[in-house]
Amino acid sequence: MINTAKYFAILESLKFTKALANTANNSGTPDALEINLRILEKYAKLEIGQQLHELCQEYQLTDIQESSIDPEAEPTISYIVRLQHVLHSITRNINFHSDAKEDLISVAHLKLCIQASQELSYYSLRCQLHEDFYKSPIFREAREKVKANSSLLLLSIQFYIKLLPIRQYHIANSMELVQRDLLAAIVSLRVQHDFPQLDKAIAYLWQYESKADFFRHILLLKATPLCAPLAQLMHRQLLGKLNLPQGFASLVEALHQTPNVSSTKNAEIVASIVARKGFSQLAQEKMILQVLDYCKIYLHSEDKMCAGVLSLRRLYDLSDINRKQIGEILSKHWKPLCNPEDIINGLILMEHQELCNHILLWHQIFCFSTVACLPSSLLIPYLPLLLQLYDSLPLELPGSSQLSAIILRCLDNRDAEKELPTILQKLFKWEIEKEHPWKSLNPRIIILPSINANQIQVKVAHKDHKVVHDIGRILPGLLTSSSHHSLTCNVFLSLLGFIGKQLNDKSSASVDFISSEAELNDFLHSKYQLKLNLLIALNQMVAHQPLRAQLSLHTKKLLHILNDLLVHRCREQDTTDQILLLVLNLLQEILEDSEKIQLSKDCKELKEQLNQLSTQSSNPLIHQSAQSLLAIIHGAWQPSEVVKIQPFQKARSLIEEKQSHMQVYGIQMMIDLLKKRDPATLAQGQLIIALALTTLKEKESYTFLNCVRLFVSLVHVMESDVLDKLSDEYLSETDQLDYRLVVGEAILKVAQELGPLCYRYKAVLLNCFMHGSRSPVHEFRMSAFSNLSQLCRLLAFQVQNFFHELLQLVNIELTTGGYVPAKRAAVLVLAELLNGMENLLDYQEVLLPIYRLLKAIEAEESYDPQMRQHAANGLKILNEKCTKLIQSALEEQSIQKQIKVLGIKDSASAQRKNRHILELN
């Protein structure tokens, strides 16, 4: 052990003019080195040759290398050796890595060590660099201060490699310039000599010091005009370290530390370095992985993401192999959702944050800018998946708007004439599993709200879970909520042309024999579902006001499509009438507010087809729609006609408002118009149904109860359409339970409004509720039985047609059902069924089973009290009907036939007592 206090006292007496903290204040003291050297010679008694020998032994220099250093040759070399020996003595005898009291030093002493190290680096490193480095302004001042000595430089490099691990020296980046000078010294020496210690020194700087500083120093040194060997060495160091782990992130971080340089400029520099054809394919593959990992880390930093996205795009453009690799990596992001390894009921596949990060990453790499991001063609196979995710996420989540931007970018970059129609056709047909399959959610996967507020989870659903691909609703909703009006117009025209082809296609739904329910579902889906989805989409989009302004720019194409549709329309009258009516309504919506389209030459060509349609069609609604369109085209659509349509438009706009009271006011206006048989309102029957179904989903009871009234009024105009639509919505398992219950209430009110006339639709009504009574959802099953009981009472004279199936359903619920309210409703069905029987003699074979069942329910004390009450009411009804039946039978037996001529030999009192009812009135 040595007396370290002595060495600290020596350092206190020195003036470190080249230390970073003192450079500005002591620049004018040229004799400071001589003063310091005399102090060191005076107080450091050990001979300088012995000091040099100890240093060479410690830092593994050979005897030859030691002999090449002559400390007496010039004062600067002597100063370097003596000051280096002082710092070496201090660091060797103080354990800087220990927290023990005896190893702690004061802040003042630590400051002296740091300043001495900075002073030493100036003379031992910066003054001995390769001559080309002195062309740089940062090194020019140190030129020719010391005669370069390779052995002395190697000794200094070895000294600092041992000094830098002391982390206390790095306070406030005190060693930053030391590391820069050290790197420059290593490279300078490496050009001249191939010492193995130099590779270890560079490896240390990369592995244990700041990698961002390493790249910053490399780039700074490369900016100087260098000779070819030195420039090549610097370039190899840069590219070699770039391909190591964390290389890309460190390079970007190094450039971001440069002041007054934009992130775009930095991104261009990084991309030009990273995406080079000179890299091997293996290096490019590693770099792609590095860049994607970097993008995942800095998702929320746009400045740093710019470099990652641009580099990824440049790497993508380099070769087909890179394109394939990037595509494979991106597909793995959604593998847990498309093809999960484990499908266990209730298993959580992805948490909220993970899903949001995946969406944000795709938004950044595909929508960051029009130039830097990856090509949108990569998104085409993922459109079904992205649309399903968009539909499943709550609108208030940022991921919803990000998915919308991704989908819109993909569609907007497609060719409107060929590519876009092909993609839309594949989406609406859902032909995603054919050649070159597209990605979609696994049928067992469902996205549900998490326990935490405003968060979601991706889980595996029950095996009976069914996925409905409602593209006709999802895609138009996405388009109309965006500002991409030109894209909305292109999609609308593509779908309009597509529906014309579907109406002409009669071969897709041909079948010889249907042997199972699955085949029936497939047949109905192939024949009707696609057309229905297309009509829903068109109907939803045509109400979008900005679309009409865009259509005025594509008048010729629009009218050409409509003309072809009318010329080649299908001859299947039942199907065509409904579809054609909707298409005519769409055309009227478009023409009403567009004078430019009305006056166009192509619009006049529609007159012949509309005239023919008006004369040939037996449907009065089609005739009326065709006449309205002809009036518009002929210019007969005067302000008086506009006034006629204004009440309907006003009622519609009110219903589409968000406030409940305004919606109810609009509903009442619509009801009044229907009662008045307003022609403009009657011509928009299909639109009113769609509007009412949408409004029925409102959570406010004040709104949806009044909407039920709208359906009651609408049934007088379109009986079959209203009941068909409502029954489809009631049985749709994809809709929410509350909505389906409200639809059931609407069906019942509509049936009650029709009264006995609803027997024409008994098949639709009874099948609807009987199917619902088999539902596994308890609340829905209870609602179905309750509605069924009211329907049985209404269709009393028709119950014999469905009595046995009904009795079987009730029996199954009472014996196997575990939900008490559903059992109550099932018992109520029997009571109402008895209430609807006019003549008990027609039901002799079933009265006894009903009586026994109701009697058993009433007598069993363990049953629910309300069930027993319903059973008692049923028995009471049966008792009253039996009593009336017996009384009527007795009266028939007691009747005696008499023939009496009135007015002959009758007394006056008798005449007054038995006067005829007509005479009394």
Secondary structure, 3 states (H helix, E strand, C coil): CCCHHHHHHHHHHCCCCCCCCCCCCCCCCCCHHHHHHHHHHHHCCCCHHHHHHHHHHHCCCCHHHHHCCCCCCCHHHHHHHHHHHHHHHHHHHCCCCCCCHHHCCCHHHHHHHHHHHHHHHHHHCHHHCCHHHHHCCCCHHHCCCCCCCHHHHHHHHHHHHHHCCCHHHHHHHCCHHHHHHHHHHHHHHHHHCCCHHHHHHHHHHHHHCCHHHHHHHHHHHHCCCCCHHHHHHHHHHHHHHHCCCCHHHHHHHHHHCCCCCCHHHHHHHHHHHHCCCCCCHHHHHHHHHHHHHHHHHCCCCHHHHHHHHHHHHHHHHHCHHHHHHHHHHHHHHCHHHHCCCCCCCCCEEECHHHHHHHHHHHHHHHHCCCCCCCCHHHHHHHHHHHHHHHHHCCCCCHHHHHHHHHHHHHHHCCCCCCHHHHHHHHHHHCCCCCCCCCCCCCCCEEEEECCCCCCEEEEECCCCCCCCCCHHHHHHHHHHCCCCHHHHHHHHHHHHHHHHHHHHCCCCCCCCCCCCHHHHHHHHHHHHHHHHHHHHHHHHHHCCHHHHHHHHHHHHHHHHHHHHHHHCCCCCHHHHHHHHHHHHHHHHHHHHCCHHHHCCHHHHCHHHHHHHHHHHCCCHHHHHHHHHHHHHHHCCCCHHHHHHHHHHHHHHHHHCCCCHHHHHHHHHHHHHHHHCCCHHHHCCHHHHHHHHHHHCCCCCHHHHHHHHHHHHHHCCCCHHHHHHHHHHHHHCCCCCHHHHHHHHHHHHHHHHHHHHHHHHHHHHHHHHHHHHCCCCCHHHHHHHHHHHHHHHHHCHHHHHHCHHHHHHHHHHHHHHCCCHHHHHHHHHHHHHHHHCCCCHHHHHHHHHHHHHHHHHHHHCCCCCHHHHHHHHHHHHHHHHHHHHHHHHHHHHHHCCCCCCCCCCCCCHHHHHHCCCHHHHC
